């Protein structure tokens, strides 16, 4: 068994990681239009990943022993993350995703213009042959 301070710290960090994971899924829903079925799949994926974080922490730091204080510290870690850093995480990552989307649109714009010009040219040729 490890030092109790390390155990508390490990569960606190696990709570923080669960909060970050939660925000990753929240940001993806804000940034992209996602069909309902994918929302359900994301929810299941979130809980699977969160469960993996919890199980990893339990088996790595406590040899599989679970105590109420460990769960409470993990909830505390997630809560502290959500009331302090979550807002900034969402703002920053939403801006990053929007910037990437804008860059992709700028890169695709010339291709769209070429496509439009080709359509006009083909329509002109069809009308000219008549």
C-alpha positions as CSV (number, residue, x, y, z in Angstrom):
1,X,0.0,0.0,0.0
2,X,1.2,3.5,-0.9
3,X,1.4,6.6,1.3
4,X,-2.1,7.9,2.0
5,X,-1.1,11.4,0.7
6,X,-0.1,9.9,-2.6
7,X,-3.4,8.0,-2.8
8,X,-5.4,11.2,-2.1
9,X,-3.4,13.1,-4.7
10,X,-3.8,10.3,-7.2
11,X,-7.6,10.3,-6.8
12,X,-7.7,14.1,-6.8
13,X,-5.9,14.0,-10.2
14,X,-8.2,11.3,-11.4
15,X,-11.1,13.6,-10.7
16,X,-9.4,16.5,-12.5
17,X,-8.8,14.2,-15.5
18,X,-12.4,13.1,-15.5
19,X,-13.4,16.8,-15.6
20,X,-11.1,17.5,-18.5
21,X,-12.5,14.5,-20.3
22,X,-16.0,15.8,-19.7
23,X,-15.1,19.2,-21.1
24,X,-13.5,17.6,-24.2
25,X,-16.8,16.0,-25.1
26,X,-18.6,19.3,-24.3
27,X,-16.3,21.3,-26.6
28,X,-16.8,18.8,-29.4
29,X,-20.6,19.2,-29.1
30,X,-20.3,23.0,-29.2
31,X,-18.0,23.1,-32.1
32,X,-19.6,20.5,-34.4
33,X,-23.1,19.6,-35.3
34,X,-23.4,16.0,-34.0
35,X,-26.4,13.7,-34.7
36,X,-28.2,12.3,-31.7
37,X,-26.9,8.8,-32.2
38,X,-23.3,10.1,-32.0
39,X,-24.1,12.0,-28.8
40,X,-25.2,8.7,-27.2
41,X,-22.1,7.0,-28.4
42,X,-20.0,9.9,-27.0
43,X,-21.8,9.5,-23.7
44,X,-21.0,5.8,-23.5
45,X,-17.4,6.5,-24.5
46,X,-17.1,9.1,-21.8
47,X,-18.3,6.7,-19.1
48,X,-16.1,3.9,-20.4
49,X,-13.0,6.2,-20.3
50,X,-13.9,7.6,-16.9
51,X,-14.4,4.1,-15.6
52,X,-11.0,3.2,-17.0
53,X,-9.4,6.2,-15.2
54,X,-11.1,5.2,-11.9
55,X,-10.1,1.5,-12.2
56,X,-6.5,2.4,-13.2
57,X,-6.2,4.6,-10.2
58,X,-7.7,2.1,-7.8
59,X,-5.6,-0.8,-8.9
60,X,-2.4,1.2,-9.3
61,X,-2.4,3.1,-6.0
62,X,-4.5,0.9,-3.6
63,X,-4.1,-2.6,-4.9
64,X,-7.9,-2.8,-5.6
65,X,-9.1,-1.5,-2.2
66,X,-11.8,1.1,-2.4
67,X,-12.6,3.5,0.4
68,X,-15.2,6.1,0.6
69,X,-12.7,8.9,1.1
70,X,-11.0,8.0,-2.2
71,X,-14.3,8.4,-4.1
72,X,-15.0,11.7,-2.3
73,X,-11.6,13.1,-3.1
74,X,-12.1,12.1,-6.7
75,X,-15.4,13.9,-6.8
76,X,-13.8,16.9,-5.1
77,X,-11.1,17.0,-7.8
78,X,-13.7,17.0,-10.6
79,X,-15.8,19.6,-8.8
80,X,-12.8,21.9,-8.2
81,X,-11.8,21.6,-11.9
82,X,-15.3,22.3,-13.0
83,X,-15.7,25.5,-10.9
84,X,-12.2,26.8,-11.6
85,X,-10.5,25.8,-14.9
86,X,-13.4,24.4,-16.9
87,X,-14.6,27.7,-18.2
88,X,-11.2,28.7,-19.5
89,X,-10.6,25.2,-21.0
90,X,-13.8,25.4,-22.9
91,X,-13.2,29.0,-24.1
92,X,-9.6,28.3,-25.3
93,X,-10.4,25.0,-27.0
94,X,-13.5,26.4,-28.7
95,X,-11.4,29.3,-30.1
96,X,-8.7,26.8,-31.2
97,X,-11.3,24.6,-33.0
98,X,-13.0,27.6,-34.6
99,X,-9.6,28.9,-35.8
100,X,-8.8,25.5,-37.3
101,X,-12.2,25.4,-39.0
102,X,-11.6,28.9,-40.4
103,X,-8.2,27.8,-41.8
104,X,-9.7,24.7,-43.4
105,X,-12.4,26.9,-45.0
106,X,-9.8,29.2,-46.4
107,X,-7.9,26.3,-47.8
108,X,-11.0,24.8,-49.4
109,X,-12.3,28.1,-50.8
110,X,-10.0,28.1,-53.9
111,X,-11.1,24.5,-54.6
112,X,-14.8,25.6,-54.4
113,X,-14.1,28.5,-56.8
114,X,-12.4,26.1,-59.3
115,X,-15.3,23.7,-59.0
116,X,-17.8,26.6,-59.7
117,X,-15.8,27.8,-62.7
118,X,-15.7,24.3,-64.1
119,X,-19.4,23.9,-63.8
120,X,-20.0,27.2,-65.5
121,X,-17.6,26.2,-68.3
122,X,-19.3,22.8,-68.8
123,X,-22.7,24.5,-68.8
124,X,-21.5,27.0,-71.3
125,X,-20.2,24.2,-73.6
126,X,-23.5,22.4,-73.4
127,X,-25.4,25.6,-74.2
128,X,-23.0,26.4,-77.0
129,X,-23.4,23.0,-78.7
130,X,-27.2,23.4,-78.9
